[in-house]
């Protein structure tokens, strides 16, 4: 029996193994995502020195961040599986259970509900091919620093179609461009890193609250 209502949990024993596993995994995913944000906003010079340049450092932690955001998203959204209807049904039941247990409401977690950033990063090669075919060039990943050259900043912000994703440290935002978006879909969008951090901390609190109900955790 899942969390019936906030603060009220009935343990039938049937769901406990799944709930313990999910709680453990979410704690790890959320902590990892928050640590990645910390290393983006407060870079560690010693670690940065191990990369070829500082842009690689930031890309590493941005990629890491959105990898874990994707794993979090997978616990609250169900991908269609037309080949195995029984598995699909069980998966949907688990997703509904997770949403109740961890108080996951989409309008409270706008960024965590968005699968597109992870998709853009995971399928970067495909998008770069399309960009090269349509625009004859790819700008790649860039970071906007407070002391960045103004021409570079203008190039990145004025020609978003060349850049699938960039990090704007001045405004603390991720800048995404989805060249594979359909005609009616949004191609260009930003993610506020501080708002994302706030969503992660709120979910972390909900997961910790639920963990206190799960015996043996």
Secondary structure, 3 states (H helix, E strand, C coil): CCEEECCEECCCCCCHHHHHHHHHHHHHHHHHHHHHHHHHHCCCHHHHCCCCCHHHHHHHHHHHHHHHHHHHHHCCCCCCCCCCHHHHHHHHHHHHHHHHHCCCCHHHCCCCCCCHHHHHHHCHHHHHHHHHHHHCCCCCCCEECCCCCHHHHHHHHHCHHHCCEEEECCCCEEEEECCCCCCCCCCEEEEEHHHHHHHHHHHHHHHHHHHCCCCCC
